[in-house]
Amino acid sequence: MRYPNLVPDTVCRTPIRLVIEQEGLSEEGEPLTALEADLKCNWQDGAATILTAEQKYVRITGRAYFNGDICPDLPVISSGYGIILGTRRRICDGIKARNPDGTVNYTEVRFQ
């Protein structure tokens, strides 16, 4: 059975430089890179206001959606960074949304 693309390529128009790191370190103590690519995504900005006892803190967030599995070598996306709209943002987590047959429909990467 063929499942519909929930994030089709036609809505992925925002360019992003994405670097995804895998678990572990190299011999020099640097993170191991699993993916480094210039891609197109569907970008959604966001912000969250967190009230602390002393001051208000605004955290800028965002989500990038990609059609299919952008990094099939990794079972999960947990670290790395992306450069989008001229700003470097750190990956806080990633989601691979799966179809009922186990294939990946789309990938969501969350930034802060």
ChimeraX commands (.cxc) that place a marker at each C-alpha (Angstrom):
marker #1 position 0.00,0.00,0.00 radius 0.5
marker #1 position 1.21,3.50,-0.82 radius 0.5
marker #1 position 0.83,6.09,1.93 radius 0.5
marker #1 position 0.40,9.82,1.18 radius 0.5
marker #1 position 3.34,12.17,1.77 radius 0.5
marker #1 position 2.36,14.36,4.71 radius 0.5
marker #1 position 5.21,16.79,3.91 radius 0.5
marker #1 position 5.46,16.83,0.10 radius 0.5
marker #1 position 8.50,18.27,-1.69 radius 0.5
marker #1 position 6.33,21.12,-3.04 radius 0.5
marker #1 position 6.05,22.69,0.44 radius 0.5
marker #1 position 9.77,22.29,1.25 radius 0.5
marker #1 position 11.18,25.58,-0.05 radius 0.5
marker #1 position 13.35,27.03,2.71 radius 0.5
marker #1 position 17.08,26.28,2.28 radius 0.5
marker #1 position 18.88,24.86,5.31 radius 0.5
marker #1 position 22.43,23.69,5.97 radius 0.5
marker #1 position 22.03,20.68,8.25 radius 0.5
marker #1 position 24.73,18.90,10.24 radius 0.5
marker #1 position 23.57,15.85,12.20 radius 0.5
marker #1 position 25.95,14.24,14.66 radius 0.5
marker #1 position 25.91,10.60,15.70 radius 0.5
marker #1 position 26.67,9.18,19.13 radius 0.5
marker #1 position 30.31,8.89,20.13 radius 0.5
marker #1 position 33.48,10.90,19.59 radius 0.5
marker #1 position 36.35,10.75,17.12 radius 0.5
marker #1 position 39.94,10.04,18.17 radius 0.5
marker #1 position 40.46,13.81,18.53 radius 0.5
marker #1 position 37.43,14.12,20.82 radius 0.5
marker #1 position 35.18,15.76,18.23 radius 0.5
marker #1 position 31.59,14.68,17.47 radius 0.5
marker #1 position 31.13,12.22,14.60 radius 0.5
marker #1 position 29.15,13.66,11.68 radius 0.5
marker #1 position 26.42,11.41,10.27 radius 0.5
marker #1 position 24.99,13.92,7.76 radius 0.5
marker #1 position 26.17,17.25,6.40 radius 0.5
marker #1 position 23.99,18.54,3.58 radius 0.5
marker #1 position 22.27,21.55,2.01 radius 0.5
marker #1 position 18.56,20.68,1.92 radius 0.5
marker #1 position 15.14,22.27,1.46 radius 0.5
marker #1 position 12.65,22.13,4.32 radius 0.5
marker #1 position 9.31,23.45,5.48 radius 0.5
marker #1 position 10.34,25.84,8.26 radius 0.5
marker #1 position 8.09,26.90,11.16 radius 0.5
marker #1 position 9.32,29.53,13.64 radius 0.5
marker #1 position 8.25,29.73,17.24 radius 0.5
marker #1 position 9.05,31.30,20.58 radius 0.5
marker #1 position 8.40,30.34,24.18 radius 0.5
marker #1 position 8.36,32.68,27.16 radius 0.5
marker #1 position 9.65,31.14,30.36 radius 0.5
marker #1 position 9.10,33.07,33.58 radius 0.5
marker #1 position 11.81,32.74,36.19 radius 0.5
marker #1 position 11.95,34.16,39.70 radius 0.5
marker #1 position 14.28,36.97,38.66 radius 0.5
marker #1 position 13.43,37.72,35.05 radius 0.5
marker #1 position 11.56,36.71,31.94 radius 0.5
marker #1 position 13.38,34.48,29.46 radius 0.5
marker #1 position 12.36,34.14,25.81 radius 0.5
marker #1 position 13.54,31.02,24.03 radius 0.5
marker #1 position 13.49,31.07,20.23 radius 0.5
marker #1 position 12.50,27.74,18.74 radius 0.5
marker #1 position 11.78,26.33,15.33 radius 0.5
marker #1 position 10.94,23.17,13.47 radius 0.5
marker #1 position 12.11,21.91,10.10 radius 0.5
marker #1 position 10.04,19.32,8.24 radius 0.5
marker #1 position 11.50,17.11,5.50 radius 0.5
marker #1 position 9.88,14.62,3.14 radius 0.5
marker #1 position 11.03,11.07,3.91 radius 0.5
marker #1 position 14.02,9.94,5.95 radius 0.5
marker #1 position 16.88,12.45,5.62 radius 0.5
marker #1 position 19.34,10.31,7.60 radius 0.5
marker #1 position 18.55,6.59,7.16 radius 0.5
marker #1 position 21.85,5.56,8.80 radius 0.5
marker #1 position 20.68,6.80,12.22 radius 0.5
marker #1 position 17.69,5.35,14.08 radius 0.5
marker #1 position 17.20,8.67,15.95 radius 0.5
marker #1 position 18.32,12.28,15.50 radius 0.5
marker #1 position 19.53,13.78,18.76 radius 0.5
marker #1 position 22.25,16.34,18.14 radius 0.5
marker #1 position 23.83,18.66,15.62 radius 0.5
marker #1 position 22.96,22.07,14.23 radius 0.5
marker #1 position 21.32,23.80,11.33 radius 0.5
marker #1 position 21.94,27.11,9.61 radius 0.5
marker #1 position 18.63,28.56,8.49 radius 0.5
marker #1 position 17.78,32.09,7.41 radius 0.5
marker #1 position 21.33,33.11,8.35 radius 0.5
marker #1 position 21.09,31.88,11.94 radius 0.5
marker #1 position 22.84,28.87,13.44 radius 0.5
marker #1 position 20.53,26.87,15.70 radius 0.5
marker #1 position 21.20,23.81,17.84 radius 0.5
marker #1 position 19.17,20.63,17.33 radius 0.5
marker #1 position 17.33,19.65,20.50 radius 0.5
marker #1 position 15.53,16.59,19.10 radius 0.5
marker #1 position 14.29,14.89,15.98 radius 0.5
marker #1 position 11.29,12.76,15.05 radius 0.5
marker #1 position 10.94,10.22,12.27 radius 0.5
marker #1 position 7.19,9.91,11.68 radius 0.5
marker #1 position 6.51,6.38,10.48 radius 0.5
marker #1 position 3.81,4.86,8.31 radius 0.5
marker #1 position 1.99,1.73,9.58 radius 0.5
marker #1 position 4.36,-0.43,7.49 radius 0.5
marker #1 position 7.44,1.02,9.27 radius 0.5
marker #1 position 8.72,3.30,6.49 radius 0.5
marker #1 position 9.48,6.92,7.36 radius 0.5
marker #1 position 6.88,9.37,6.02 radius 0.5
marker #1 position 8.59,12.58,7.12 radius 0.5
marker #1 position 11.36,13.80,9.40 radius 0.5
marker #1 position 10.90,16.64,11.90 radius 0.5
marker #1 position 13.94,18.34,13.43 radius 0.5
marker #1 position 13.39,20.68,16.38 radius 0.5
marker #1 position 15.76,23.53,17.13 radius 0.5
marker #1 position 16.38,25.97,19.95 radius 0.5
marker link #1:1,2 radius 0.2
marker link #1:2,3 radius 0.2
marker link #1:3,4 radius 0.2
marker link #1:4,5 radius 0.2
marker link #1:5,6 radius 0.2
marker link #1:6,7 radius 0.2
marker link #1:7,8 radius 0.2
marker link #1:8,9 radius 0.2
marker link #1:9,10 radius 0.2
marker link #1:10,11 radius 0.2
marker link #1:11,12 radius 0.2
marker link #1:12,13 radius 0.2
marker link #1:13,14 radius 0.2
marker link #1:14,15 radius 0.2
marker link #1:15,16 radius 0.2
marker link #1:16,17 radius 0.2
marker link #1:17,18 radius 0.2
marker link #1:18,19 radius 0.2
marker link #1:19,20 radius 0.2
marker link #1:20,21 radius 0.2
marker link #1:21,22 radius 0.2
marker link #1:22,23 radius 0.2
marker link #1:23,24 radius 0.2
marker link #1:24,25 radius 0.2
marker link #1:25,26 radius 0.2
marker link #1:26,27 radius 0.2
marker link #1:27,28 radius 0.2
marker link #1:28,29 radius 0.2
marker link #1:29,30 radius 0.2
marker link #1:30,31 radius 0.2
marker link #1:31,32 radius 0.2
marker link #1:32,33 radius 0.2
marker link #1:33,34 radius 0.2
marker link #1:34,35 radius 0.2
marker link #1:35,36 radius 0.2
marker link #1:36,37 radius 0.2
marker link #1:37,38 radius 0.2
marker link #1:38,39 radius 0.2
marker link #1:39,40 radius 0.2
marker link #1:40,41 radius 0.2
marker link #1:41,42 radius 0.2
marker link #1:42,43 radius 0.2
marker link #1:43,44 radius 0.2
marker link #1:44,45 radius 0.2
marker link #1:45,46 radius 0.2
marker link #1:46,47 radius 0.2
marker link #1:47,48 radius 0.2
marker link #1:48,49 radius 0.2
marker link #1:49,50 radius 0.2
marker link #1:50,51 radius 0.2
marker link #1:51,52 radius 0.2
marker link #1:52,53 radius 0.2
marker link #1:53,54 radius 0.2
marker link #1:54,55 radius 0.2
marker link #1:55,56 radius 0.2
marker link #1:56,57 radius 0.2
marker link #1:57,58 radius 0.2
marker link #1:58,59 radius 0.2
marker link #1:59,60 radius 0.2
marker link #1:60,61 radius 0.2
marker link #1:61,62 radius 0.2
marker link #1:62,63 radius 0.2
marker link #1:63,64 radius 0.2
marker link #1:64,65 radius 0.2
marker link #1:65,66 radius 0.2
marker link #1:66,67 radius 0.2
marker link #1:67,68 radius 0.2
marker link #1:68,69 radius 0.2
marker link #1:69,70 radius 0.2
marker link #1:70,71 radius 0.2
marker link #1:71,72 radius 0.2
marker link #1:72,73 radius 0.2
marker link #1:73,74 radius 0.2
marker link #1:74,75 radius 0.2
marker link #1:75,76 radius 0.2
marker link #1:76,77 radius 0.2
marker link #1:77,78 radius 0.2
marker link #1:78,79 radius 0.2
marker link #1:79,80 radius 0.2
marker link #1:80,81 radius 0.2
marker link #1:81,82 radius 0.2
marker link #1:82,83 radius 0.2
marker link #1:83,84 radius 0.2
marker link #1:84,85 radius 0.2
marker link #1:85,86 radius 0.2
marker link #1:86,87 radius 0.2
marker link #1:87,88 radius 0.2
marker link #1:88,89 radius 0.2
marker link #1:89,90 radius 0.2
marker link #1:90,91 radius 0.2
marker link #1:91,92 radius 0.2
marker link #1:92,93 radius 0.2
marker link #1:93,94 radius 0.2
marker link #1:94,95 radius 0.2
marker link #1:95,96 radius 0.2
marker link #1:96,97 radius 0.2
marker link #1:97,98 radius 0.2
marker link #1:98,99 radius 0.2
marker link #1:99,100 radius 0.2
marker link #1:100,101 radius 0.2
marker link #1:101,102 radius 0.2
marker link #1:102,103 radius 0.2
marker link #1:103,104 radius 0.2
marker link #1:104,105 radius 0.2
marker link #1:105,106 radius 0.2
marker link #1:106,107 radius 0.2
marker link #1:107,108 radius 0.2
marker link #1:108,109 radius 0.2
marker link #1:109,110 radius 0.2
marker link #1:110,111 radius 0.2
marker link #1:111,112 radius 0.2
view
